[in-house]
Amino acid sequence: MSKFSLLLSTSLLACFAAATPAFAQDVPAAAETPARHPQDDAAPASASPAQAARAPDGQTPVDGAALQDIIVTAERRFNTAQKTAAAISVRPGAEMLRQGRYELKNILEDVPGVVGGAASTVATSQGSGTDNPAAGLVIRGVQPNSGAGGSATSTSSTAAIYVDDVYNGIGGNYDIDRVEVLRGPQGTLYGRSATSGVVAIQTGAPDASAISMSGTGEVGNFALRHLTGDVNIPIIQDKLAVRASGNLYKRDGYYSAQGGAVSSEAFRVKALFTPTDNFSALIGYAQEFNVTHSGGVSIRQGDSPTDFIYTPQEVGTGRNHFRQYWANFKLDLGPVEVTYIPAVRTWYQNATIVARGTVFNADQTIVTPDDKFVTHELRIHSAPNDSKFSWQTGAMYYRNTLNTVNNLYNLDLGRFLFKDTTDKTTTAAGVFAEGIYAFAPTTRLTAGVRYDYTKVAVTQDYTSVIGTTATLRGDQGVRKFNNVTYKARIEHDLAPRNLVYASISTGFSPGDITLTTGQDFQPVVQTLEAETLTAYEVGSKNRFLNDRLQINGALFYYDYAGYQTAQINLTPENPGNPTFRTITVPLRSYGAELEVQARPWANGTFSLNASYTNARYGDFGIYKTYFSTQKVSGVPPLQGNVAYDHRIPLGGEATLALRGVVRFFTAHDRSRLTQEWADLGAGPYGHVNSQALADFNATLIINPQFSITGYVRNLTDNRFLPDGWAIGSVMPSMTPGGPLQVSTDRAALSDPRTFGMIVSFRY
């Protein structure tokens, strides 16, 4: 452990150790919980997915104003969020729907240390999509991996998203039970792509005890039409149930009605069979059909960074389809319990992307007729008992077969910038083991290790801008990667409701290989090596004042030995003919996170979520000219939100629920600038000033079965260029002393003010 992380650990532990005794007396004896043993975290032998979903309702608060506990399973065991010794944030699905937050980027907007997040592919407006829902997710300053220009999709991301325990599963934007966000490497339990963290989404589970149904209709500006609902039907009382849910979403574009229009039709059905107390089988099917559009309007910066020029342009259309089949089998064998999760997911896309601007005018066509994912996951864990030691172990198998055609035609040059046809097979397998040992009723040690093997085999034909074609065949297109990750964590209960912990953990992302255009405009092989992140973290979770005040905090330090990107354009002076090179740069990130909830009275709740992140690159070596600063772009140093929720009883069962929130982040670089462009004065054009956005919603709860919500997001209609949009070119003004000629590639402003009404019922 470095001196820096040791100092952080000592400081935080000393701080909480000194503060906690003064507050511990605030908790009455009746509220104290018995000492927790590691086996308390394990799922009950008879627990079904439906019972797990209902577990949070069984939490009994100390009094009517107390903050309730939330059951989580992100660490592959049942536990409350407050007793999970990790930086975890939970967002209930019902609350997100009522606030008009169903895309992942909106659900995660108030999670400390998290930036971005591509929801389902309907969240994009580029006329295409991605088969990796975590492609835009940044956690604690660790940016997502990106393939080289013209390369195939399915590049492993640095964060992992699971839906109903399925890696990169679909349907995580409707009928949501809860969203759990684990920050920090989760390589031991999750392996592939869990380098910076995991987002685990649990959707509504079948319930064999009673019939139920719910529905929501939403309308809003920009011709928003949104319908979602579910129905649960017991087939055999307490034995067999079926739950079906669907989602229909349509909206015009924000800056061009046709150009940014999106629509999505999704459906899911799950059947849960529990024939005995020790066995359950859940079988599911899900599908999602999306249509997105690009073009319609070109937005670029004008004479100043905040002056935008809008130019009409053609409209491109993209279609992508998902289908998924999966199952979840649970078996209690007495001393051990077994879970097996097989899944098959397919993705198809056919898109034409229209790009018009000052850099170049182009049409890009992407066709992916075959993209199939097969995963198998087996987990075995010890059953609840009186032992001081509990454990879990397992294995995972992953296979992706991909066929895609990706062509980019430059209208100005009258030729292709590249033409690419790729067949790619990625196979991975991993085994893991993790154990928890209780030294004492209040002190526990967690240790885990995982081994992963990944093989990438690519067959590719690639033609560069000068018409030269290269191929990858046989062993030339094969790369193999071996990774070992580990975790060690110590946790201690200072009091029944005061927990401190310290951990060291590692995560990894497997490598990749592709052909792209090199600096001499010839096709060149680009290899991404496997990446490993080592993370140090200390934190504390606390409840005070009879469970009316909750304060959770964490400090972290990340050592990313070799962050890689294949998107460095080696010819920025010629943006119409970009060339690419894979570079490896050390990355260090450290920071602090704070989550506070306070309920001073029964009908009001204050919340504060904030994070500080300092992410910096190391030595660039010979590539220094391509970076004007050591700071990692797209990572605000300080971000967070302040919210207040208030309920006003109206008599009988009626209640008016009000919520106001202010989201904020501090100034930072939106995108990377070369040193040459920075010297020309382009810095402000690649910069985002500090921003604050306000949201408000009011819900009239007529009774537990019916409610009406009105909401406004981005109340002040604040618009700016968001993170990720890069400067395409910088040229001095044609007039001496005039403004720079700056172009931002395919720029899209932040979401404008949106408002709408939501009507929900539940039976």
C-alpha positions in Angstrom: 0.0 0.0 0.0 1.4 3.4 -1.0 2.2 6.1 1.6 -0.7 8.2 0.2 -3.3 5.4 0.7 -2.0 4.6 4.1 -2.3 8.2 5.1 -5.9 8.3 3.8 -6.7 5.1 5.7 -5.2 6.3 9.0 -6.9 9.7 8.8 -10.4 8.4 8.0 -10.3 5.7 10.6 -9.0 8.0 13.3 -11.7 10.6 12.4 -14.6 8.2 12.6 -13.2 6.5 15.7 -13.0 9.8 17.5 -16.5 10.9 16.4 -18.6 7.8 16.7 -18.7 7.3 20.5 -20.3 10.7 20.9 -23.1 9.7 18.6 -23.5 6.0 19.5 -25.5 7.0 22.6 -28.2 8.5 20.3 -29.2 5.0 19.2 -31.7 3.5 21.7 -31.1 0.0 23.0 -34.3 -1.2 21.3 -32.8 -0.3 17.9 -29.5 -2.2 18.4 -28.9 -5.1 16.2 -27.1 -8.3 17.2 -23.5 -8.7 16.1 -23.3 -9.7 12.4 -21.6 -12.9 11.3 -20.5 -13.6 7.7 -23.3 -16.1 7.2 -25.9 -13.4 7.9 -25.1 -12.0 4.4 -25.9 -15.2 2.6 -29.3 -15.8 1.0 -31.8 -18.0 3.0 -31.9 -21.5 1.7 -35.5 -21.1 0.6 -35.2 -17.5 -0.8 -36.6 -17.2 -4.2 -36.0 -14.2 -6.5 -39.5 -13.0 -5.6 -38.8 -13.3 -1.9 -35.6 -11.4 -2.4 -37.4 -8.6 -4.2 -39.9 -8.3 -1.3 -37.1 -8.3 1.3 -36.9 -4.5 1.6 -40.5 -4.3 2.6 -39.8 -6.3 5.7 -37.3 -3.8 7.1 -38.8 -2.2 10.2 -37.7 1.4 10.9 -37.0 2.6 14.5 -39.9 5.1 14.2 -42.0 6.7 11.5 -39.4 9.2 10.6 -36.5 6.7 10.4 -34.6 6.0 7.3 -35.3 2.4 6.1 -32.7 -0.2 5.2 -32.5 -1.4 1.6 -31.6 -5.0 0.8 -28.9 -5.3 -1.9 -27.3 -8.2 -3.8 -24.6 -6.6 -5.8 -21.9 -8.5 -3.8 -23.7 -11.7 -4.7 -25.3 -12.1 -1.3 -28.2 -10.6 0.6 -27.2 -7.7 2.8 -28.4 -4.2 3.6 -26.7 -1.3 1.9 -25.5 0.1 5.2 -23.9 -3.2 6.2 -22.1 -3.6 2.9 -18.5 -2.6 3.4 -18.1 -0.9 0.0 -19.1 2.3 -1.8 -22.6 1.3 -3.0 -25.5 3.5 -4.0 -29.0 2.3 -4.5 -31.8 3.9 -6.5 -35.4 2.4 -6.2 -37.1 1.9 -9.6 -40.4 3.3 -8.5 -38.8 6.6 -7.5 -36.9 6.9 -10.7 -40.0 6.3 -12.8 -41.9 9.0 -10.9 -39.1 11.5 -11.5 -39.0 10.8 -15.2 -35.6 9.1 -14.9 -35.5 5.8 -16.8 -32.4 6.2 -19.0 -29.3 5.0 -17.2 -27.6 8.4 -17.7 -30.4 10.0 -15.7 -30.6 7.3 -13.1 -26.9 7.7 -12.3 -26.7 11.5 -12.5 -26.8 11.8 -8.7 -24.5 8.9 -7.9 -21.1 10.2 -6.5 -18.1 9.6 -8.7 -20.1 8.6 -11.8 -20.3 10.4 -15.1 -22.2 9.5 -18.2 -23.8 6.2 -18.8 -25.3 5.0 -22.1 -28.7 3.5 -21.2 -30.2 1.2 -23.7 -29.3 2.1 -27.3 -32.4 4.3 -27.4 -30.4 6.8 -25.3 -28.2 7.6 -28.3 -29.2 9.9 -31.1 -26.4 9.2 -33.5 -28.5 6.9 -35.7 -26.6 3.9 -34.6 -26.1 2.2 -31.3 -23.9 -0.1 -29.3 -24.1 -3.7 -28.1 -22.3 -2.7 -24.9 -24.6 -0.6 -22.6 -21.6 0.5 -20.4 -19.7 2.1 -23.4 -20.1 5.6 -22.0 -19.8 5.0 -18.3 -17.0 6.7 -16.3 -16.5 5.8 -12.7 -14.0 7.6 -10.5 -12.1 9.1 -13.5 -11.5 5.8 -15.3 -12.6 6.4 -18.9 -14.2 3.7 -21.0 -12.1 1.9 -23.6 -12.6 2.9 -27.2 -11.7 1.1 -30.3 -9.8 2.7 -33.2 -11.6 4.4 -36.1 -13.4 1.9 -38.2 -13.0 -0.9 -35.7 -15.7 -3.3 -34.7 -17.9 -2.9 -31.7 -17.9 -5.2 -28.7 -14.8 -3.6 -27.3 -14.6 -4.4 -23.6 -15.6 -1.5 -21.4 -14.0 -0.5 -18.1 -17.4 -0.8 -16.2 -19.8 -3.7 -16.2 -23.6 -3.6 -16.3 -25.7 -6.5 -15.2 -29.5 -6.8 -15.6 -31.1 -9.6 -13.6 -27.6 -11.1 -13.1 -26.9 -11.2 -16.8 -23.8 -9.5 -18.1 -24.7 -6.7 -20.4 -28.3 -7.8 -20.2 -31.2 -5.9 -21.8 -34.4 -4.3 -20.4 -32.8 -2.3 -17.6 -34.8 0.8 -18.3 -38.4 -0.3 -17.4 -40.1 -2.3 -14.6 -37.1 -1.6 -12.5 -37.0 -2.8 -8.9 -33.7 -1.2 -8.0 -30.4 -0.1 -9.4 -27.2 -0.9 -7.4 -24.0 0.9 -8.2 -20.8 -0.5 -6.8 -17.8 1.9 -7.3 -14.4 0.4 -7.4 -12.9 -2.7 -9.0 -15.2 -5.8 -8.7 -12.9 -8.1 -10.6 -13.1 -10.9 -8.0 -16.9 -11.5 -8.3 -17.6 -10.1 -11.7 -14.4 -10.4 -13.7 -14.6 -9.1 -17.3 -15.0 -5.3 -17.6 -15.6 -4.7 -13.9 -12.4 -2.6 -13.7 -13.9 0.6 -12.4 -17.2 -0.7 -11.0 -20.5 -2.5 -11.6 -24.1 -1.3 -12.2 -26.5 -4.1 -11.2 -30.1 -3.6 -12.2 -32.8 -5.8 -10.8 -36.2 -5.8 -12.6 -39.6 -6.8 -11.2 -39.7 -10.5 -10.2 -42.7 -12.9 -10.5 -44.7 -13.5 -7.3 -46.7 -16.6 -6.9 -48.7 -15.3 -3.9 -51.1 -12.8 -5.6 -52.2 -11.2 -8.9 -50.8 -7.7 -9.5 -50.5 -5.2 -12.3 -49.3 -1.7 -12.8 -49.1 0.8 -15.6 -47.7 4.2 -16.4 -48.5 6.7 -19.1 -46.3 9.7 -19.7 -46.6 12.7 -22.1 -44.2 15.6 -22.4 -42.7 18.2 -24.7 -40.8 17.2 -27.8 -43.8 15.0 -28.5 -42.9 12.5 -25.8 -45.1 9.5 -25.5 -44.2 6.8 -23.1 -46.2 3.8 -21.9 -44.9 1.1 -19.6 -46.5 -1.5 -17.4 -46.4 -5.0 -16.0 -48.8 -7.8 -15.0 -48.1 -10.6 -12.5 -50.2 -13.8 -12.6 -49.9 -16.8 -10.2 -50.5 -20.0 -12.2 -50.1 -22.3 -9.2 -50.5 -20.7 -5.8 -47.0 -20.3 -4.1 -45.5 -22.5 -6.8 -45.6 -20.9 -10.3 -46.0 -17.4 -11.5 -45.5 -15.4 -14.7 -44.7 -11.7 -14.9 -44.9 -9.8 -18.2 -43.8 -6.2 -18.7 -43.5 -3.8 -21.7 -42.2 -0.4 -22.6 -43.1 1.9 -25.5 -41.1 5.1 -25.8 -41.2 7.7 -28.6 -39.8 11.3 -28.7 -38.9 13.9 -31.3 -35.3 15.2 -31.4 -34.3 18.1 -29.2 -32.8 20.3 -31.9 -34.4 18.7 -35.0 -37.7 16.9 -34.8 -36.7 14.3 -37.2 -33.0 14.3 -36.8 -32.9 13.4 -33.1 -36.1 11.4 -33.0 -35.9 8.1 -31.1 -38.4 5.2 -30.5 -38.2 2.0 -28.6 -40.5 -1.0 -28.2 -39.5 -3.5 -25.5 -41.1 -6.6 -23.9 -40.1 -9.0 -21.2 -41.7 -12.1 -19.7 -40.3 -14.1 -16.7 -41.7 -17.3 -15.2 -40.7 -18.5 -11.7 -41.3 -22.1 -10.7 -40.7 -23.1 -7.0 -41.8 -26.7 -6.8 -40.0 -27.3 -3.4 -38.6 -25.2 -0.6 -35.0 -25.9 -1.8 -35.3 -25.3 -5.6 -36.5 -22.5 -7.8 -36.2 -22.0 -11.6 -36.7 -18.6 -13.3 -36.9 -18.6 -17.1 -37.0 -15.3 -19.1 -37.3 -13.8 -22.5 -36.7 -10.2 -23.5 -36.6 -8.2 -26.7 -36.0 -4.6 -27.6 -36.4 -2.8 -31.0 -35.0 0.7 -31.4 -35.1 3.3 -34.1 -32.8 6.3 -33.9 -32.0 9.2 -36.2 -28.9 11.3 -36.9 -28.6 14.6 -38.6 -31.5 17.0 -39.1 -29.4 19.8 -37.8 -25.6 20.5 -37.5 -24.5 22.3 -34.3 -21.1 23.9 -34.1 -19.4 26.6 -32.0 -19.3 30.0 -33.5 -17.1 33.0 -32.7 -17.1 32.1 -29.0 -17.3 28.8 -27.1 -20.9 29.6 -26.0 -22.1 30.8 -29.4 -23.7 28.0 -31.4 -24.6 27.9 -35.1 -27.4 25.6 -36.3 -27.4 24.4 -39.9 -30.1 22.1 -41.4 -28.9 18.9 -42.9 -30.0 15.5 -44.1 -31.4 12.8 -41.7 -30.0 9.4 -41.2 -31.8 6.4 -39.7 -30.5 3.5 -37.6 -32.3 0.4 -36.4 -31.1 -2.1 -33.8 -32.8 -5.1 -32.3 -32.0 -7.1 -29.1 -33.3 -10.5 -28.1 -32.3 -12.3 -24.9 -33.1 -15.7 -23.4 -31.9 -16.6 -19.9 -32.6 -18.6 -16.8 -31.7 -18.6 -13.1 -31.7 -21.9 -11.2 -31.2 -22.0 -7.4 -30.7 -25.3 -5.5 -30.2 -25.7 -1.7 -28.1 -28.8 -1.0 -27.9 -28.2 2.7 -24.3 -27.2 3.5 -24.1 -25.4 0.2 -26.4 -23.5 -2.2 -25.9 -23.5 -6.0 -26.9 -20.8 -8.5 -26.6 -21.4 -12.3 -27.4 -18.6 -14.8 -27.2 -19.4 -18.6 -28.0 -16.6 -21.1 -28.1 -16.0 -24.8 -28.3 -12.5 -26.3 -28.4 -11.3 -29.9 -28.0 -7.9 -31.4 -28.6 -6.6 -34.9 -28.1 -3.1 -36.4 -28.5 -1.4 -39.7 -27.6 2.3 -39.6 -26.8 5.2 -41.8 -25.1 8.1 -39.9 -25.2 11.5 -41.4 -22.3 13.8 -40.4 -22.2 17.4 -41.7 -19.8 20.1 -40.4 -16.9 22.3 -41.1 -14.3 19.5 -40.7 -15.8 17.2 -43.4 -19.1 15.9 -44.7 -19.6 12.2 -44.5 -22.1 9.3 -44.5 -21.3 6.3 -42.4 -23.1 2.9 -42.9 -22.8 0.3 -40.2 -24.5 -3.1 -40.7 -24.2 -5.8 -38.0 -26.2 -8.8 -39.2 -24.8 -11.2 -36.5 -23.8 -10.3 -33.0 -24.4 -13.2 -30.5 -23.5 -13.4 -26.8 -23.5 -16.6 -24.8 -22.8 -16.6 -21.0 -22.8 -19.3 -18.3 -22.3 -18.4 -14.7 -22.1 -20.9 -11.8 -22.0 -19.8 -8.2 -21.7 -22.0 -5.1 -21.8 -20.5 -1.6 -22.0 -21.8 1.9 -25.4 -22.0 3.6 -26.2 -20.0 6.7 -24.8 -21.5 9.9 -23.1 -20.6 13.1 -19.6 -20.8 11.6 -17.3 -17.7 11.7 -16.4 -18.4 8.1 -18.5 -18.1 4.9 -17.5 -18.5 1.3 -18.6 -18.4 -2.3 -16.9 -19.7 -5.4 -17.9 -20.1 -9.0 -17.0 -19.9 -12.7 -18.1 -17.9 -15.8 -18.0 -18.6 -19.5 -18.4 -15.8 -22.1 -18.5 -16.1 -25.9 -19.3 -13.4 -28.5 -19.4 -14.0 -32.2 -19.6 -10.8 -34.3 -19.9 -10.0 -38.0 -20.0 -6.3 -39.0 -19.5 -4.0 -42.0 -18.5 -0.4 -41.3 -17.9 2.1 -44.1 -17.2 5.8 -43.9 -17.6 7.9 -47.1 -16.2 11.4 -47.3 -18.5 13.5 -49.5 -15.9 16.3 -49.9 -13.2 13.9 -51.1 -15.5 11.7 -53.0 -14.0 8.6 -51.5 -14.1 6.3 -48.5 -12.0 7.2 -45.5 -12.2 3.5 -44.6 -14.1 0.3 -45.5 -14.1 -2.5 -42.9 -15.5 -6.0 -42.8 -14.9 -7.9 -39.5 -15.6 -11.3 -38.2 -14.6 -11.5 -34.5 -14.9 -14.2 -31.9 -14.2 -13.5 -28.2 -14.0 -16.3 -25.8 -13.4 -15.9 -22.0 -13.5 -18.1 -19.0 -12.9 -17.3 -15.3 -13.0 -18.9 -11.9 -13.2 -17.2 -8.6 -13.3 -17.7 -4.8 -14.1 -15.4 -2.0 -14.4 -15.9 1.8 -15.4 -13.9 4.9 -13.9 -14.7 8.3 -15.2 -13.1 11.5 -12.3 -12.6 13.9 -14.8 -11.3 16.4 -18.5 -10.4 16.4 -17.6 -6.9 15.2 -14.5 -7.5 12.9 -14.4 -9.3 9.6 -11.9 -10.0 6.9 -12.8 -10.6 3.2 -10.4 -12.1 0.8 -10.9 -13.1 -2.8 -9.1 -14.1 -6.0 -10.0 -14.7 -9.6 -8.3 -16.0 -12.7 -9.6 -15.1 -16.2 -8.5 -16.2 -19.7 -9.6 -14.3 -22.8 -9.0 -15.2 -26.5 -9.8 -12.7 -29.3 -9.8 -14.1 -32.9 -10.3 -11.5 -35.7 -10.7 -12.1 -39.4 -10.8 -8.7 -41.0 -10.5 -6.9 -44.4 -9.7 -3.2 -44.1 -9.3 -0.6 -46.8 -7.7 2.8 -45.9 -8.3 6.2 -47.4 -5.6 5.7 -50.1 -7.3 2.5 -51.3 -4.8 0.0 -49.8 -6.4 -3.1 -48.4 -5.0 -5.2 -45.6 -6.3 -8.4 -44.1 -6.1 -10.3 -40.8 -6.2 -14.0 -41.1 -5.4 -17.0 -38.9 -2.8 -16.5 -36.1 -2.3 -12.9 -37.2 -5.7 -11.9 -35.8 -5.4 -13.9 -32.5 -4.6 -12.4 -29.2 -4.7 -14.2 -25.8 -4.9 -12.6 -22.3 -4.5 -14.0 -18.8 -5.5 -12.0 -15.8 -5.4 -12.6 -12.0 -7.3 -10.2 -9.8 -7.7 -10.1 -6.0 -9.5 -8.3 -3.1 -8.7 -7.9 0.6 -10.9 -6.0 2.9 -11.1 -5.5 6.7 -14.3 -4.1 8.2 -15.1 -3.3 11.8 -18.4 -2.3 13.6 -17.6 0.6 15.9 -21.2 0.4 17.0 -24.3 -1.4 15.8 -24.9 1.4 13.2 -21.3 2.6 12.6 -19.1 0.7 10.2 -15.5 1.4 9.0 -13.6 -0.5 6.4 -10.4 -0.5 4.3 -9.7 -2.5 1.2 -7.3 -3.1 -1.6 -8.6 -4.6 -4.9 -7.8 -5.0 -8.5 -9.8 -5.1 -11.7 -9.0 -5.8 -15.3 -10.2 -5.3 -18.9 -9.0 -7.8 -21.5 -7.3 -6.6 -24.7 -8.3 -6.5 -28.3 -7.0 -6.3 -31.9 -8.1 -4.5 -35.0 -6.9 -3.0 -38.3 -7.2 0.8 -38.7 -5.4 3.6 -40.6 -1.9 4.4 -39.6 0.1 7.7 -39.8 1.2 7.0 -43.3 -2.4 6.3 -44.3 -1.6 2.6 -44.7 -3.7 0.0 -42.8 -2.0 -1.0 -39.6 -2.7 -3.5 -36.9 -3.6 -2.0 -33.5 -3.4 -4.2 -30.4 -4.9 -3.2 -27.0 -3.2 -5.0 -24.2 -5.0 -6.1 -21.1 -5.4 -3.4 -18.5 -5.1 -3.8 -14.7 -6.2 -1.3 -12.0 -5.2 -1.4 -8.4 -7.5 0.5 -6.0 -7.2 1.5 -2.4 -10.3 2.5 -0.5 -11.3 3.4 3.1 -14.8 4.3 4.1 -17.4 4.5 6.8 -21.2 4.0 7.0 -23.1 5.5 9.8 -26.6 6.0 11.2 -27.2 8.6 14.0 -30.2 10.2 15.8 -32.5 7.2 15.9 -31.8 6.4 12.3 -32.8 9.9 11.1 -29.3 10.8 9.9 -27.2 8.8 7.6 -23.6 9.7 6.7 -21.6 7.5 4.3 -18.1 8.5 3.1 -15.2 7.0 1.2 -11.7 7.9 0.1 -10.0 6.2 -2.8 -6.7 6.1 -4.7 -6.4 4.4 -8.1 -3.2 3.2 -9.8 -4.0 2.5 -13.4 -0.8 1.0 -14.8 -1.7 1.4 -18.4 -4.8 3.2 -19.6 -5.0 2.7 -23.4 -6.8 4.4 -26.2 -6.8 3.7 -29.9 -8.5 7.0 -30.7 -5.4 9.3 -30.9 -5.5 11.0 -34.3 -1.8 11.4 -35.3 -2.8 13.8 -38.1 -4.9 16.5 -36.3 -3.9 19.0 -38.9 -5.8 16.9 -41.5 -9.0 16.0 -39.7 -10.7 14.9 -43.0 -8.2 12.0 -43.1 -7.7 10.9 -39.5 -5.0 8.3 -38.7 -4.8 6.4 -35.5 -2.4 4.9 -33.0 -2.8 2.9 -29.8 -1.0 4.5 -26.9 -0.6 3.5 -23.3 -0.5 6.1 -20.5 -0.3 5.6 -16.7 -3.3 7.1 -15.0 -3.7 8.1 -11.3 -7.0 9.0 -9.7 -7.8 9.9 -6.1 -10.8 11.5 -4.4 -13.5 11.5 -1.9 -17.2 10.7 -1.9 -20.0 11.7 0.5 -23.6 10.6 0.8 -25.8 12.2 3.4 -29.5 11.7 4.2 -31.3 13.5 6.9 -35.0 13.2 8.0 -35.5 15.8 10.7 -39.3 15.3 10.6 -41.5 12.5 9.3 -42.5 14.2 6.1 -39.2 15.7 5.0 -35.9 14.3 3.7 -32.7 16.2 2.9 -30.1 14.5 0.8 -26.6 15.5 -0.4 -24.5 13.4 -2.8 -21.1 14.8 -3.7 -17.7 13.7 -4.9 -14.2 15.1 -5.6 -12.1 13.4 -8.3 -8.6 14.2 -9.3 -7.7 12.1 -12.4 -4.4 12.7 -14.1 -2.3 11.0 -16.8 1.3 10.1 -16.2 4.2 10.5 -18.6 3.1 10.7 -22.2 6.5 10.1 -23.6 6.8 10.7 -27.3 3.0 11.4 -27.5 3.2 14.5 -25.3 2.3 16.8 -28.2 -1.1 15.2 -28.4 -2.0 16.2 -24.9 -2.1 19.8 -23.7 -2.7 18.9 -20.0 -2.2 16.0 -17.6 -5.8 16.2 -16.5 -8.2 13.5 -17.7 -10.9 15.1 -19.8 -14.6 14.6 -19.1 -14.1 14.3 -15.4 -15.4 17.2 -13.2 -13.3 17.7 -10.1 -16.4 18.3 -8.0 -19.9 17.2 -8.7 -23.0 16.4 -6.8 -26.6 17.2 -6.0 -28.7 18.7 -3.2 -32.3 17.6 -2.9 -35.3 18.0 -0.6 -38.3 15.7 -0.6 -41.5 16.7 1.3 -44.9 15.0 1.8 -48.0 16.9 2.6 -50.9 14.8 3.9 -54.2 15.9 2.3 -56.6 13.8 4.3 -57.6 10.2 3.9 -55.2 8.3 1.7 -54.2 11.4 -0.3 -50.7 12.9 -0.2 -48.8 15.5 -2.1 -45.1 14.6 -2.6 -42.8 17.4 -3.7 -39.2 17.1 -4.7 -36.6 19.7 -5.7 -33.0 19.0 -6.7 -30.1 21.0 -7.8 -27.3 19.2 -9.7 -23.9 20.8 -10.2 -20.4 20.2 -11.4 -17.3 22.3 -11.6 -15.4 23.5 -14.7 -13.3 21.0 -16.6 -12.0 20.1 -20.0 -14.7 18.5 -22.1 -12.3 16.9 -24.5 -8.6 16.4 -25.2 -6.7 19.1 -27.0 -3.3 18.8 -28.7 -0.6 21.1 -27.5 -0.6 22.9 -30.8 -4.3 23.7 -30.6 -3.9 24.9 -27.0 -1.1 27.2 -28.0 -3.5 28.7 -30.7 -6.0 29.6 -27.9 -8.5 26.8 -28.4 -8.6 25.9 -24.7 -12.0 27.6 -24.0 -13.6 25.7 -26.9 -12.8 22.3 -25.3 -13.8 23.5 -21.9 -17.0 23.2 -19.9 -17.7 25.9 -17.4 -19.2 25.2 -14.0 -22.9 24.3 -14.4 -26.0 24.0 -12.2 -29.3 22.4 -13.2 -32.5 22.3 -11.3 -35.3 19.7 -11.4 -38.7 19.7 -9.8 -41.5 17.3 -9.6 -44.8 17.1 -7.7 -46.8 13.9 -7.2 -50.4 13.7 -6.1 -50.8 10.3 -4.5 -54.6 9.8 -4.4 -54.3 6.4 -2.8 -51.7 3.6 -2.8 -53.0 2.5 -6.2 -53.1 5.8 -8.2 -50.9 8.8 -8.6 -50.3 11.8 -10.9 -46.9 13.4 -11.3 -45.8 16.6 -13.0 -42.1 17.2 -13.6 -39.6 19.7 -15.0 -36.0 18.8 -15.7 -33.4 21.5 -16.3 -35.7 24.1 -15.1 -33.6 27.1 -16.4 -33.1 25.5 -19.8 -29.3 25.5 -19.4 -27.6 24.3 -22.5 -23.9 23.5 -23.1 -21.6 21.1 -24.9 -21.4 18.0 -22.8 -18.4 15.8 -22.2 -17.1 13.6 -24.9 -17.6 15.9 -27.9 -14.1 16.5 -29.4 -12.8 19.4 -31.3 -12.4 18.4 -34.9 -10.1 21.1 -36.1 -8.6 24.5 -35.1 -7.4 27.0 -37.6 -6.3 30.7 -37.3 -8.8 33.2 -38.5 -8.6 34.3 -42.1 -8.8 37.9 -40.7 -5.9 39.1 -38.6 -7.0 39.4 -35.0 -10.3 37.6 -35.7 -11.7 34.6 -33.9 -10.3 31.1 -34.3 -12.0 28.8 -36.8 -12.9 25.9 -34.5 -15.0 22.9 -35.4 -16.5 20.4 -33.0 -17.2 17.0 -34.5 -20.9 16.1 -34.7 -21.6 18.4 -31.7 -24.8 17.8 -29.7 -25.8 20.1 -26.9 -26.9 18.9 -23.4 -30.6 18.1 -22.9 -32.8 21.2 -22.9 -35.6 21.8 -20.5 -38.1 19.0 -20.6 -41.4 18.7 -18.8 -44.2 16.2 -18.7 -47.0 14.5 -16.8 -47.0 10.9 -15.5 -50.1 8.9 -14.5 -49.5 5.6 -12.7 -51.7 3.0 -11.3 -51.0 -0.2 -9.3 -53.3 -3.0 -8.4 
